[in-house]
């Protein structure tokens, strides 16, 4: 597991309720993990703060799974 994935997992677990830290990379962040639309905005801001990046809205909106977020952030920060 790379540090981007680990950091994203920590952010998602902190925002959700009862999300296990070892959830699947393919888990749908909103449907499977229960991150609601208001939390999605908090997730966006938290990711931008933690990684010191500005996520393009269209690309962020296309991210449904942890793996999608990892790929997007890998592209932006590395």
mmCIF file of the N, C-alpha and C atoms, coordinates in Angstrom:
data_MODEL
# 
_entry.id   MODEL 
# 
loop_
_atom_site.group_PDB 
_atom_site.id 
_atom_site.type_symbol 
_atom_site.label_atom_id 
_atom_site.label_alt_id 
_atom_site.label_comp_id 
_atom_site.label_asym_id 
_atom_site.label_entity_id 
_atom_site.label_seq_id 
_atom_site.pdbx_PDB_ins_code 
_atom_site.Cartn_x 
_atom_site.Cartn_y 
_atom_site.Cartn_z 
_atom_site.occupancy 
_atom_site.B_iso_or_equiv 
_atom_site.pdbx_formal_charge 
_atom_site.auth_seq_id 
_atom_site.auth_comp_id 
_atom_site.auth_asym_id 
_atom_site.auth_atom_id 
_atom_site.pdbx_PDB_model_num 
ATOM 1   N N  . UNK A 1 1  ? 0.861   -1.178 0.000   1.00 0.00 ? 1  UNK A N  1 
ATOM 2   C CA . UNK A 1 1  ? 0.000   0.000  0.000   1.00 0.00 ? 1  UNK A CA 1 
ATOM 3   C C  . UNK A 1 1  ? 0.903   1.236  0.000   1.00 0.00 ? 1  UNK A C  1 
ATOM 4   N N  . UNK A 1 2  ? 0.623   2.174  -0.906  1.00 0.00 ? 2  UNK A N  1 
ATOM 5   C CA . UNK A 1 2  ? 1.458   3.371  -0.969  1.00 0.00 ? 2  UNK A CA 1 
ATOM 6   C C  . UNK A 1 2  ? 0.946   4.426  0.005   1.00 0.00 ? 2  UNK A C  1 
ATOM 7   N N  . UNK A 1 3  ? 1.773   5.442  0.231   1.00 0.00 ? 3  UNK A N  1 
ATOM 8   C CA . UNK A 1 3  ? 1.402   6.440  1.236   1.00 0.00 ? 3  UNK A CA 1 
ATOM 9   C C  . UNK A 1 3  ? 0.174   7.260  0.818   1.00 0.00 ? 3  UNK A C  1 
ATOM 10  N N  . UNK A 1 4  ? -0.036  7.464  -0.472  1.00 0.00 ? 4  UNK A N  1 
ATOM 11  C CA . UNK A 1 4  ? -1.237  8.175  -0.919  1.00 0.00 ? 4  UNK A CA 1 
ATOM 12  C C  . UNK A 1 4  ? -2.470  7.381  -0.515  1.00 0.00 ? 4  UNK A C  1 
ATOM 13  N N  . UNK A 1 5  ? -2.446  6.091  -0.770  1.00 0.00 ? 5  UNK A N  1 
ATOM 14  C CA . UNK A 1 5  ? -3.580  5.253  -0.405  1.00 0.00 ? 5  UNK A CA 1 
ATOM 15  C C  . UNK A 1 5  ? -3.796  5.255  1.108   1.00 0.00 ? 5  UNK A C  1 
ATOM 16  N N  . UNK A 1 6  ? -2.725  5.121  1.867   1.00 0.00 ? 6  UNK A N  1 
ATOM 17  C CA . UNK A 1 6  ? -2.837  5.116  3.329   1.00 0.00 ? 6  UNK A CA 1 
ATOM 18  C C  . UNK A 1 6  ? -3.429  6.427  3.847   1.00 0.00 ? 6  UNK A C  1 
ATOM 19  N N  . UNK A 1 7  ? -2.956  7.531  3.311   1.00 0.00 ? 7  UNK A N  1 
ATOM 20  C CA . UNK A 1 7  ? -3.456  8.836  3.748   1.00 0.00 ? 7  UNK A CA 1 
ATOM 21  C C  . UNK A 1 7  ? -4.923  9.024  3.371   1.00 0.00 ? 7  UNK A C  1 
ATOM 22  N N  . UNK A 1 8  ? -5.300  8.594  2.165   1.00 0.00 ? 8  UNK A N  1 
ATOM 23  C CA . UNK A 1 8  ? -6.697  8.691  1.745   1.00 0.00 ? 8  UNK A CA 1 
ATOM 24  C C  . UNK A 1 8  ? -7.598  7.819  2.617   1.00 0.00 ? 8  UNK A C  1 
ATOM 25  N N  . UNK A 1 9  ? -7.145  6.618  2.925   1.00 0.00 ? 9  UNK A N  1 
ATOM 26  C CA . UNK A 1 9  ? -7.919  5.741  3.800   1.00 0.00 ? 9  UNK A CA 1 
ATOM 27  C C  . UNK A 1 9  ? -8.179  6.419  5.147   1.00 0.00 ? 9  UNK A C  1 
ATOM 28  N N  . UNK A 1 10 ? -7.144  7.018  5.698   1.00 0.00 ? 10 UNK A N  1 
ATOM 29  C CA . UNK A 1 10 ? -7.281  7.685  7.003   1.00 0.00 ? 10 UNK A CA 1 
ATOM 30  C C  . UNK A 1 10 ? -8.292  8.821  6.931   1.00 0.00 ? 10 UNK A C  1 
ATOM 31  N N  . UNK A 1 11 ? -8.263  9.588  5.859   1.00 0.00 ? 11 UNK A N  1 
ATOM 32  C CA . UNK A 1 11 ? -9.204  10.703 5.688   1.00 0.00 ? 11 UNK A CA 1 
ATOM 33  C C  . UNK A 1 11 ? -10.632 10.171 5.591   1.00 0.00 ? 11 UNK A C  1 
ATOM 34  N N  . UNK A 1 12 ? -10.841 9.145  4.780   1.00 0.00 ? 12 UNK A N  1 
ATOM 35  C CA . UNK A 1 12 ? -12.179 8.586  4.573   1.00 0.00 ? 12 UNK A CA 1 
ATOM 36  C C  . UNK A 1 12 ? -12.706 7.964  5.865   1.00 0.00 ? 12 UNK A C  1 
ATOM 37  N N  . UNK A 1 13 ? -11.866 7.224  6.564   1.00 0.00 ? 13 UNK A N  1 
ATOM 38  C CA . UNK A 1 13 ? -12.284 6.598  7.824   1.00 0.00 ? 13 UNK A CA 1 
ATOM 39  C C  . UNK A 1 13 ? -12.663 7.667  8.842   1.00 0.00 ? 13 UNK A C  1 
ATOM 40  N N  . UNK A 1 14 ? -11.907 8.760  8.887   1.00 0.00 ? 14 UNK A N  1 
ATOM 41  C CA . UNK A 1 14 ? -12.196 9.840  9.836   1.00 0.00 ? 14 UNK A CA 1 
ATOM 42  C C  . UNK A 1 14 ? -13.519 10.538 9.514   1.00 0.00 ? 14 UNK A C  1 
ATOM 43  N N  . UNK A 1 15 ? -13.862 10.643 8.242   1.00 0.00 ? 15 UNK A N  1 
ATOM 44  C CA . UNK A 1 15 ? -15.100 11.326 7.841   1.00 0.00 ? 15 UNK A CA 1 
ATOM 45  C C  . UNK A 1 15 ? -16.346 10.452 7.987   1.00 0.00 ? 15 UNK A C  1 
ATOM 46  N N  . UNK A 1 16 ? -16.177 9.165  7.824   1.00 0.00 ? 16 UNK A N  1 
ATOM 47  C CA . UNK A 1 16 ? -17.327 8.263  7.867   1.00 0.00 ? 16 UNK A CA 1 
ATOM 48  C C  . UNK A 1 16 ? -17.565 7.726  9.271   1.00 0.00 ? 16 UNK A C  1 
ATOM 49  N N  . UNK A 1 17 ? -18.636 6.990  9.383   1.00 0.00 ? 17 UNK A N  1 
ATOM 50  C CA . UNK A 1 17 ? -18.962 6.368  10.660  1.00 0.00 ? 17 UNK A CA 1 
ATOM 51  C C  . UNK A 1 17 ? -18.882 4.858  10.521  1.00 0.00 ? 17 UNK A C  1 
ATOM 52  N N  . UNK A 1 18 ? -18.009 4.243  11.301  1.00 0.00 ? 18 UNK A N  1 
ATOM 53  C CA . UNK A 1 18 ? -17.902 2.796  11.298  1.00 0.00 ? 18 UNK A CA 1 
ATOM 54  C C  . UNK A 1 18 ? -17.244 2.202  10.071  1.00 0.00 ? 18 UNK A C  1 
ATOM 55  N N  . UNK A 1 19 ? -16.470 2.999  9.340   1.00 0.00 ? 19 UNK A N  1 
ATOM 56  C CA . UNK A 1 19 ? -15.785 2.482  8.157   1.00 0.00 ? 19 UNK A CA 1 
ATOM 57  C C  . UNK A 1 19 ? -14.507 1.780  8.617   1.00 0.00 ? 19 UNK A C  1 
ATOM 58  N N  . UNK A 1 20 ? -14.337 0.509  8.268   1.00 0.00 ? 20 UNK A N  1 
ATOM 59  C CA . UNK A 1 20 ? -13.115 -0.193 8.662   1.00 0.00 ? 20 UNK A CA 1 
ATOM 60  C C  . UNK A 1 20 ? -11.929 0.327  7.854   1.00 0.00 ? 20 UNK A C  1 
ATOM 61  N N  . UNK A 1 21 ? -10.766 0.467  8.472   1.00 0.00 ? 21 UNK A N  1 
ATOM 62  C CA . UNK A 1 21 ? -9.610  1.015  7.756   1.00 0.00 ? 21 UNK A CA 1 
ATOM 63  C C  . UNK A 1 21 ? -9.090  0.134  6.624   1.00 0.00 ? 21 UNK A C  1 
ATOM 64  N N  . UNK A 1 22 ? -9.493  -1.132 6.601   1.00 0.00 ? 22 UNK A N  1 
ATOM 65  C CA . UNK A 1 22 ? -9.004  -2.042 5.568   1.00 0.00 ? 22 UNK A CA 1 
ATOM 66  C C  . UNK A 1 22 ? -10.038 -2.294 4.469   1.00 0.00 ? 22 UNK A C  1 
ATOM 67  N N  . UNK A 1 23 ? -10.931 -1.297 4.230   1.00 0.00 ? 23 UNK A N  1 
ATOM 68  C CA . UNK A 1 23 ? -11.945 -1.480 3.185   1.00 0.00 ? 23 UNK A CA 1 
ATOM 69  C C  . UNK A 1 23 ? -11.274 -1.665 1.826   1.00 0.00 ? 23 UNK A C  1 
ATOM 70  N N  . UNK A 1 24 ? -11.996 -2.316 0.936   1.00 0.00 ? 24 UNK A N  1 
ATOM 71  C CA . UNK A 1 24 ? -11.471 -2.667 -0.392  1.00 0.00 ? 24 UNK A CA 1 
ATOM 72  C C  . UNK A 1 24 ? -11.135 -1.427 -1.222  1.00 0.00 ? 24 UNK A C  1 
ATOM 73  N N  . UNK A 1 25 ? -10.097 -1.539 -2.020  1.00 0.00 ? 25 UNK A N  1 
ATOM 74  C CA . UNK A 1 25 ? -9.698  -0.468 -2.939  1.00 0.00 ? 25 UNK A CA 1 
ATOM 75  C C  . UNK A 1 25 ? -10.807 -0.188 -3.945  1.00 0.00 ? 25 UNK A C  1 
ATOM 76  N N  . UNK A 1 26 ? -11.633 -1.188 -4.218  1.00 0.00 ? 26 UNK A N  1 
ATOM 77  C CA . UNK A 1 26 ? -12.717 -1.060 -5.191  1.00 0.00 ? 26 UNK A CA 1 
ATOM 78  C C  . UNK A 1 26 ? -14.045 -0.635 -4.547  1.00 0.00 ? 26 UNK A C  1 
ATOM 79  N N  . UNK A 1 27 ? -14.039 -0.390 -3.237  1.00 0.00 ? 27 UNK A N  1 
ATOM 80  C CA . UNK A 1 27 ? -15.274 0.024  -2.565  1.00 0.00 ? 27 UNK A CA 1 
ATOM 81  C C  . UNK A 1 27 ? -15.720 1.378  -3.098  1.00 0.00 ? 27 UNK A C  1 
ATOM 82  N N  . UNK A 1 28 ? -17.010 1.485  -3.383  1.00 0.00 ? 28 UNK A N  1 
ATOM 83  C CA . UNK A 1 28 ? -17.577 2.751  -3.837  1.00 0.00 ? 28 UNK A CA 1 
ATOM 84  C C  . UNK A 1 28 ? -17.633 3.678  -2.628  1.00 0.00 ? 28 UNK A C  1 
ATOM 85  N N  . UNK A 1 29 ? -16.921 4.782  -2.710  1.00 0.00 ? 29 UNK A N  1 
ATOM 86  C CA . UNK A 1 29 ? -16.770 5.676  -1.564  1.00 0.00 ? 29 UNK A CA 1 
ATOM 87  C C  . UNK A 1 29 ? -18.117 6.155  -1.039  1.00 0.00 ? 29 UNK A C  1 
ATOM 88  N N  . UNK A 1 30 ? -19.039 6.433  -1.911  1.00 0.00 ? 30 UNK A N  1 
ATOM 89  C CA . UNK A 1 30 ? -20.315 7.005  -1.480  1.00 0.00 ? 30 UNK A CA 1 
ATOM 90  C C  . UNK A 1 30 ? -21.360 5.925  -1.201  1.00 0.00 ? 30 UNK A C  1 
ATOM 91  N N  . UNK A 1 31 ? -21.506 4.970  -2.085  1.00 0.00 ? 31 UNK A N  1 
ATOM 92  C CA . UNK A 1 31 ? -22.539 3.943  -1.922  1.00 0.00 ? 31 UNK A CA 1 
ATOM 93  C C  . UNK A 1 31 ? -22.136 2.903  -0.878  1.00 0.00 ? 31 UNK A C  1 
ATOM 94  N N  . UNK A 1 32 ? -20.940 2.335  -0.992  1.00 0.00 ? 32 UNK A N  1 
ATOM 95  C CA . UNK A 1 32 ? -20.520 1.251  -0.100  1.00 0.00 ? 32 UNK A CA 1 
ATOM 96  C C  . UNK A 1 32 ? -20.069 1.737  1.267   1.00 0.00 ? 32 UNK A C  1 
ATOM 97  N N  . UNK A 1 33 ? -19.425 2.893  1.292   1.00 0.00 ? 33 UNK A N  1 
ATOM 98  C CA . UNK A 1 33 ? -18.867 3.379  2.558   1.00 0.00 ? 33 UNK A CA 1 
ATOM 99  C C  . UNK A 1 33 ? -19.753 4.401  3.251   1.00 0.00 ? 33 UNK A C  1 
ATOM 100 N N  . UNK A 1 34 ? -20.796 4.834  2.575   1.00 0.00 ? 34 UNK A N  1 
ATOM 101 C CA . UNK A 1 34 ? -21.763 5.714  3.213   1.00 0.00 ? 34 UNK A CA 1 
ATOM 102 C C  . UNK A 1 34 ? -21.351 7.166  3.341   1.00 0.00 ? 34 UNK A C  1 
ATOM 103 N N  . UNK A 1 35 ? -20.393 7.615  2.548   1.00 0.00 ? 35 UNK A N  1 
ATOM 104 C CA . UNK A 1 35 ? -20.032 9.031  2.546   1.00 0.00 ? 35 UNK A CA 1 
ATOM 105 C C  . UNK A 1 35 ? -21.143 9.767  1.793   1.00 0.00 ? 35 UNK A C  1 
ATOM 106 N N  . UNK A 1 36 ? -21.891 10.587 2.500   1.00 0.00 ? 36 UNK A N  1 
ATOM 107 C CA . UNK A 1 36 ? -23.016 11.314 1.903   1.00 0.00 ? 36 UNK A CA 1 
ATOM 108 C C  . UNK A 1 36 ? -22.516 12.535 1.136   1.00 0.00 ? 36 UNK A C  1 
ATOM 109 N N  . UNK A 1 37 ? -23.418 13.165 0.392   1.00 0.00 ? 37 UNK A N  1 
ATOM 110 C CA . UNK A 1 37 ? -23.033 14.284 -0.473  1.00 0.00 ? 37 UNK A CA 1 
ATOM 111 C C  . UNK A 1 37 ? -22.384 15.433 0.301   1.00 0.00 ? 37 UNK A C  1 
ATOM 112 N N  . UNK A 1 38 ? -22.886 15.730 1.495   1.00 0.00 ? 38 UNK A N  1 
ATOM 113 C CA . UNK A 1 38 ? -22.259 16.806 2.278   1.00 0.00 ? 38 UNK A CA 1 
ATOM 114 C C  . UNK A 1 38 ? -20.859 16.402 2.722   1.00 0.00 ? 38 UNK A C  1 
ATOM 115 N N  . UNK A 1 39 ? -20.685 15.138 3.018   1.00 0.00 ? 39 UNK A N  1 
ATOM 116 C CA . UNK A 1 39 ? -19.361 14.634 3.400   1.00 0.00 ? 39 UNK A CA 1 
ATOM 117 C C  . UNK A 1 39 ? -18.423 14.600 2.201   1.00 0.00 ? 39 UNK A C  1 
ATOM 118 N N  . UNK A 1 40 ? -18.985 14.461 0.992   1.00 0.00 ? 40 UNK A N  1 
ATOM 119 C CA . UNK A 1 40 ? -18.155 14.452 -0.214  1.00 0.00 ? 40 UNK A CA 1 
ATOM 120 C C  . UNK A 1 40 ? -17.434 15.783 -0.372  1.00 0.00 ? 40 UNK A C  1 
ATOM 121 N N  . UNK A 1 41 ? -18.099 16.849 -0.006  1.00 0.00 ? 41 UNK A N  1 
ATOM 122 C CA . UNK A 1 41 ? -17.474 18.175 -0.070  1.00 0.00 ? 41 UNK A CA 1 
ATOM 123 C C  . UNK A 1 41 ? -16.380 18.276 0.990   1.00 0.00 ? 41 UNK A C  1 
ATOM 124 N N  . UNK A 1 42 ? -16.680 17.784 2.191   1.00 0.00 ? 42 UNK A N  1 
ATOM 125 C CA . UNK A 1 42 ? -15.664 17.770 3.243   1.00 0.00 ? 42 UNK A CA 1 
ATOM 126 C C  . UNK A 1 42 ? -14.467 16.923 2.819   1.00 0.00 ? 42 UNK A C  1 
ATOM 127 N N  . UNK A 1 43 ? -14.752 15.795 2.170   1.00 0.00 ? 43 UNK A N  1 
ATOM 128 C CA . UNK A 1 43 ? -13.687 14.926 1.676   1.00 0.00 ? 43 UNK A CA 1 
ATOM 129 C C  . UNK A 1 43 ? -12.815 15.677 0.678   1.00 0.00 ? 43 UNK A C  1 
ATOM 130 N N  . UNK A 1 44 ? -13.436 16.377 -0.240  1.00 0.00 ? 44 UNK A N  1 
ATOM 131 C CA . UNK A 1 44 ? -12.688 17.161 -1.223  1.00 0.00 ? 44 UNK A CA 1 
ATOM 132 C C  . UNK A 1 44 ? -11.769 18.156 -0.540  1.00 0.00 ? 44 UNK A C  1 
ATOM 133 N N  . UNK A 1 45 ? -12.307 18.931 0.391   1.00 0.00 ? 45 UNK A N  1 
ATOM 134 C CA . UNK A 1 45 ? -11.500 19.949 1.076   1.00 0.00 ? 45 UNK A CA 1 
ATOM 135 C C  . UNK A 1 45 ? -10.384 19.321 1.905   1.00 0.00 ? 45 UNK A C  1 
ATOM 136 N N  . UNK A 1 46 ? -10.682 18.224 2.556   1.00 0.00 ? 46 UNK A N  1 
ATOM 137 C CA . UNK A 1 46 ? -9.673  17.553 3.383   1.00 0.00 ? 46 UNK A CA 1 
ATOM 138 C C  . UNK A 1 46 ? -8.542  17.002 2.523   1.00 0.00 ? 46 UNK A C  1 
ATOM 139 N N  . UNK A 1 47 ? -8.884  16.418 1.387   1.00 0.00 ? 47 UNK A N  1 
ATOM 140 C CA . UNK A 1 47 ? -7.854  15.908 0.470   1.00 0.00 ? 47 UNK A CA 1 
ATOM 141 C C  . UNK A 1 47 ? -6.991  17.056 -0.022  1.00 0.00 ? 47 UNK A C  1 
ATOM 142 N N  . UNK A 1 48 ? -7.625  18.146 -0.423  1.00 0.00 ? 48 UNK A N  1 
ATOM 143 C CA . UNK A 1 48 ? -6.857  19.295 -0.919  1.00 0.00 ? 48 UNK A CA 1 
ATOM 144 C C  . UNK A 1 48 ? -5.940  19.847 0.165   1.00 0.00 ? 48 UNK A C  1 
ATOM 145 N N  . UNK A 1 49 ? -6.422  19.919 1.394   1.00 0.00 ? 49 UNK A N  1 
ATOM 146 C CA . UNK A 1 49 ? -5.585  20.411 2.498   1.00 0.00 ? 49 UNK A CA 1 
ATOM 147 C C  . UNK A 1 49 ? -4.426  19.464 2.795   1.00 0.00 ? 49 UNK A C  1 
ATOM 148 N N  . UNK A 1 50 ? -4.735  18.189 2.920   1.00 0.00 ? 50 UNK A N  1 
ATOM 149 C CA . UNK A 1 50 ? -3.724  17.198 3.296   1.00 0.00 ? 50 UNK A CA 1 
ATOM 150 C C  . UNK A 1 50 ? -2.635  17.029 2.229   1.00 0.00 ? 50 UNK A C  1 
ATOM 151 N N  . UNK A 1 51 ? -3.040  17.104 0.972   1.00 0.00 ? 51 UNK A N  1 
ATOM 152 C CA . UNK A 1 51 ? -2.092  16.872 -0.121  1.00 0.00 ? 51 UNK A CA 1 
ATOM 153 C C  . UNK A 1 51 ? -1.592  18.162 -0.767  1.00 0.00 ? 51 UNK A C  1 
ATOM 154 N N  . UNK A 1 52 ? -2.141  19.282 -0.312  1.00 0.00 ? 52 UNK A N  1 
ATOM 155 C CA . UNK A 1 52 ? -1.749  20.604 -0.833  1.00 0.00 ? 52 UNK A CA 1 
ATOM 156 C C  . UNK A 1 52 ? -1.867  20.675 -2.355  1.00 0.00 ? 52 UNK A C  1 
ATOM 157 N N  . UNK A 1 53 ? -3.045  20.264 -2.845  1.00 0.00 ? 53 UNK A N  1 
ATOM 158 C CA . UNK A 1 53 ? -3.354  20.307 -4.275  1.00 0.00 ? 53 UNK A CA 1 
ATOM 159 C C  . UNK A 1 53 ? -4.753  20.872 -4.457  1.00 0.00 ? 53 UNK A C  1 
ATOM 160 N N  . UNK A 1 54 ? -5.030  21.298 -5.665  1.00 0.00 ? 54 UNK A N  1 
ATOM 161 C CA . UNK A 1 54 ? -6.390  21.687 -6.042  1.00 0.00 ? 54 UNK A CA 1 
ATOM 162 C C  . UNK A 1 54 ? -6.901  20.601 -6.979  1.00 0.00 ? 54 UNK A C  1 
ATOM 163 N N  . UNK A 1 55 ? -7.912  19.874 -6.535  1.00 0.00 ? 55 UNK A N  1 
ATOM 164 C CA . UNK A 1 55 ? -8.461  18.811 -7.371  1.00 0.00 ? 55 UNK A CA 1 
ATOM 165 C C  . UNK A 1 55 ? -9.414  19.393 -8.401  1.00 0.00 ? 55 UNK A C  1 
ATOM 166 N N  . UNK A 1 56 ? -9.214  19.062 -9.665  1.00 0.00 ? 56 UNK A N  1 
ATOM 167 C CA . UNK A 1 56 ? -10.158 19.510 -10.695 1.00 0.00 ? 56 UNK A CA 1 
ATOM 168 C C  . UNK A 1 56 ? -11.544 18.924 -10.408 1.00 0.00 ? 56 UNK A C  1 
ATOM 169 N N  . UNK A 1 57 ? -12.564 19.775 -10.366 1.00 0.00 ? 57 UNK A N  1 
ATOM 170 C CA . UNK A 1 57 ? -13.916 19.340 -10.005 1.00 0.00 ? 57 UNK A CA 1 
ATOM 171 C C  . UNK A 1 57 ? -14.417 18.186 -10.865 1.00 0.00 ? 57 UNK A C  1 
ATOM 172 N N  . UNK A 1 58 ? -14.236 18.273 -12.168 1.00 0.00 ? 58 UNK A N  1 
ATOM 173 C CA . UNK A 1 58 ? -14.752 17.218 -13.048 1.00 0.00 ? 58 UNK A CA 1 
ATOM 174 C C  . UNK A 1 58 ? -14.067 15.885 -12.784 1.00 0.00 ? 58 UNK A C  1 
ATOM 175 N N  . UNK A 1 59 ? -12.766 15.924 -12.561 1.00 0.00 ? 59 UNK A N  1 
ATOM 176 C CA . UNK A 1 59 ? -12.043 14.678 -12.300 1.00 0.00 ? 59 UNK A CA 1 
ATOM 177 C C  . UNK A 1 59 ? -12.406 14.116 -10.933 1.00 0.00 ? 59 UNK A C  1 
ATOM 178 N N  . UNK A 1 60 ? -12.562 14.990 -9.932  1.00 0.00 ? 60 UNK A N  1 
ATOM 179 C CA . UNK A 1 60 ? -12.965 14.528 -8.600  1.00 0.00 ? 60 UNK A CA 1 
ATOM 180 C C  . UNK A 1 60 ? -14.356 13.898 -8.658  1.00 0.00 ? 60 UNK A C  1 
ATOM 181 N N  . UNK A 1 61 ? -15.259 14.516 -9.393  1.00 0.00 ? 61 UNK A N  1 
ATOM 182 C CA . UNK A 1 61 ? -16.623 13.991 -9.503  1.00 0.00 ? 61 UNK A CA 1 
ATOM 183 C C  . UNK A 1 61 ? -16.673 12.624 -10.174 1.00 0.00 ? 61 UNK A C  1 
ATOM 184 N N  . UNK A 1 62 ? -15.678 12.327 -10.999 1.00 0.00 ? 62 UNK A N  1 
ATOM 185 C CA . UNK A 1 62 ? -15.621 11.020 -11.660 1.00 0.00 ? 62 UNK A CA 1 
ATOM 186 C C  . UNK A 1 62 ? -15.054 9.929  -10.759 1.00 0.00 ? 62 UNK A C  1 
ATOM 187 N N  . UNK A 1 63 ? -14.470 10.310 -9.638  1.00 0.00 ? 63 UNK A N  1 
ATOM 188 C CA . UNK A 1 63 ? -13.881 9.346  -8.711  1.00 0.00 ? 63 UNK A CA 1 
ATOM 189 C C  . UNK A 1 63 ? -14.975 8.719  -7.851  1.00 0.00 ? 63 UNK A C  1 
ATOM 190 N N  . UNK A 1 64 ? -15.157 7.434  -8.011  1.00 0.00 ? 64 UNK A N  1 
ATOM 191 C CA . UNK A 1 64 ? -16.168 6.722  -7.235  1.00 0.00 ? 64 UNK A CA 1 
ATOM 192 C C  . UNK A 1 64 ? -15.549 5.764  -6.228  1.00 0.00 ? 64 UNK A C  1 
ATOM 193 N N  . UNK A 1 65 ? -14.340 5.315  -6.495  1.00 0.00 ? 65 UNK A N  1 
ATOM 194 C CA . UNK A 1 65 ? -13.678 4.312  -5.672  1.00 0.00 ? 65 UNK A CA 1 
ATOM 195 C C  . UNK A 1 65 ? -12.376 4.872  -5.114  1.00 0.00 ? 65 UNK A C  1 
ATOM 196 N N  . UNK A 1 66 ? -11.902 4.265  -4.044  1.00 0.00 ? 66 UNK A N  1 
ATOM 197 C CA . UNK A 1 66 ? -10.619 4.673  -3.481  1.00 0.00 ? 66 UNK A CA 1 
ATOM 198 C C  . UNK A 1 66 ? -9.532  4.618  -4.542  1.00 0.00 ? 66 UNK A C  1 
ATOM 199 N N  . UNK A 1 67 ? -9.551  3.592  -5.357  1.00 0.00 ? 67 UNK A N  1 
ATOM 200 C CA . UNK A 1 67 ? -8.551  3.456  -6.418  1.00 0.00 ? 67 UNK A CA 1 
ATOM 201 C C  . UNK A 1 67 ? -8.566  4.626  -7.395  1.00 0.00 ? 67 UNK A C  1 
ATOM 202 N N  . UNK A 1 68 ? -9.747  5.157  -7.683  1.00 0.00 ? 68 UNK A N  1 
ATOM 203 C CA . UNK A 1 68 ? -9.856  6.327  -8.562  1.00 0.00 ? 68 UNK A CA 1 
ATOM 204 C C  . UNK A 1 68 ? -9.189  7.543  -7.927  1.00 0.00 ? 68 UNK A C  1 
ATOM 205 N N  . UNK A 1 69 ? -9.428  7.722  -6.621  1.00 0.00 ? 69 UNK A N  1 
ATOM 206 C CA . UNK A 1 69 ? -8.818  8.858  -5.920  1.00 0.00 ? 69 UNK A CA 1 
ATOM 207 C C  . UNK A 1 69 ? -7.305  8.705  -5.842  1.00 0.00 ? 69 UNK A C  1 
ATOM 208 N N  . UNK A 1 70 ? -6.844  7.485  -5.607  1.00 0.00 ? 70 UNK A N  1 
ATOM 209 C CA . UNK A 1 70 ? -5.398  7.239  -5.567  1.00 0.00 ? 70 UNK A CA 1 
ATOM 210 C C  . UNK A 1 70 ? -4.774  7.583  -6.918  1.00 0.00 ? 70 UNK A C  1 
ATOM 211 N N  . UNK A 1 71 ? -5.398  7.150  -8.005  1.00 0.00 ? 71 UNK A N  1 
ATOM 212 C CA . UNK A 1 71 ? -4.865  7.425  -9.356  1.00 0.00 ? 71 UNK A CA 1 
ATOM 213 C C  . UNK A 1 71 ? -4.840  8.922  -9.633  1.00 0.00 ? 71 UNK A C  1 
ATOM 214 N N  . UNK A 1 72 ? -5.903  9.633  -9.275  1.00 0.00 ? 72 UNK A N  1 
ATOM 215 C CA . UNK A 1 72 ? -5.953  11.068 -9.508  1.00 0.00 ? 72 UNK A CA 1 
ATOM 216 C C  . UNK A 1 72 ? -4.869  11.787 -8.709  1.00 0.00 ? 72 UNK A C  1 
ATOM 217 N N  . UNK A 1 73 ? -4.745  11.454 -7.444  1.00 0.00 ? 73 UNK A N  1 
ATOM 218 C CA . UNK A 1 73 ? -3.738  12.123 -6.622  1.00 0.00 ? 73 UNK A CA 1 
ATOM 219 C C  . UNK A 1 73 ? -2.327  11.757 -7.039  1.00 0.00 ? 73 UNK A C  1 
ATOM 220 N N  . UNK A 1 74 ? -2.117  10.541 -7.450  1.00 0.00 ? 74 UNK A N  1 
ATOM 221 C CA . UNK A 1 74 ? -0.790  10.119 -7.925  1.00 0.00 ? 74 UNK A CA 1 
ATOM 222 C C  . UNK A 1 74 ? -0.389  10.979 -9.121  1.00 0.00 ? 74 UNK A C  1 
ATOM 223 N N  . UNK A 1 75 ? -1.350  11.211 -10.000 1.00 0.00 ? 75 UNK A N  1 
ATOM 224 C CA . UNK A 1 75 ? -1.091  12.036 -11.187 1.00 0.00 ? 75 UNK A CA 1 
ATOM 225 C C  . UNK A 1 75 ? -0.765  13.480 -10.789 1.00 0.00 ? 75 UNK A C  1 
ATOM 226 N N  . UNK A 1 76 ? -1.413  13.992 -9.749  1.00 0.00 ? 76 UNK A N  1 
ATOM 227 C CA . UNK A 1 76 ? -1.243  15.395 -9.373  1.00 0.00 ? 76 UNK A CA 1 
ATOM 228 C C  . UNK A 1 76 ? -0.033  15.684 -8.483  1.00 0.00 ? 76 UNK A C  1 
ATOM 229 N N  . UNK A 1 77 ? 0.342   14.720 -7.654  1.00 0.00 ? 77 UNK A N  1 
ATOM 230 C CA . UNK A 1 77 ? 1.403   15.006 -6.686  1.00 0.00 ? 77 UNK A CA 1 
ATOM 231 C C  . UNK A 1 77 ? 2.749   14.373 -7.019  1.00 0.00 ? 77 UNK A C  1 
ATOM 232 N N  . UNK A 1 78 ? 2.784   13.456 -7.949  1.00 0.00 ? 78 UNK A N  1 
ATOM 233 C CA . UNK A 1 78 ? 4.073   12.822 -8.257  1.00 0.00 ? 78 UNK A CA 1 
ATOM 234 C C  . UNK A 1 78 ? 4.600   13.246 -9.590  1.00 0.00 ? 78 UNK A C  1 
# 
